C-alpha cells in the first residue's frame, strides 16, 4: 500500500530557482492538500484541491502554484525560491466523508 | 475564520502521571482530528471525533469532543516514554470544502 508518496525527500535550492514537489496518492481520494511545517507554527495550509480540475488557496499561498489534472497527482510548484520557503512540506489526501487525512513522508527543502 | 488553539505547547511529564492536552476552536464544527508526529516523521492519525460527546480511547490516550464548548481534550493516563511526541489537533470547517485547520501542536516529553 503506497498511500501518499512525496518526492523528493530532500532538496537544496538556490534563491531564485524554481522546482516542483511531487505528490501522488493511490487511494482515489478526492481531497488533497499541501502544508508547510515550520518550528513553532504547526502546519499551515498552502493550497488544496477538492477534486481534479479544482484548486483553491490556503493560508499561505504566495510563491506557490498548484494544479490538479488527475485525481492521483497534486504537484506544488515554487516559482522563484526564497529563503523564507525553507521548510518541511507535507502533502495529504482525504476520502470524502469523515475520514482523517493521510500524510506523505514530507519533503525537506532548504533555500540558500 | 476558523482558529485552533492548543495548550500547553510544551509538556514535560513524569512516567506514570496523568495529564490533559486541550484544543479550543473558534467556530462551529463537529469534526475534530488528533494526530501524532514523531521527530523527523510524518503525521499519524490517532482519533477522529465526529459528534458532540464523542469519546475515543486507544491504549493510554483518550480523546473527547464537546462541540458546544468548542473544546476537545486528549487525556494521557499513566504516561510512558513511548508517548513522547508532538500531538496536533485539527478541526474541519463547517462546510465540506473547508480545509482542516491545525493547532500549533503540543510537544510532549515523558521522562523517567
Interface residues (C-beta under 8 A of the other chain):
Chain A: X33 X35 X40 X41 X42 X43 X44 X45 X48 X50 X56 X58 X90 X92 X96 X98 X99 X100 X101 X102 X103 X104 X105 X106
Chain B: X9 X31 X33 X35 X41 X42 X43 X44 X45 X48 X50 X88 X90 X96 X97 X99 X100 X101 X102 X103 X104 X105
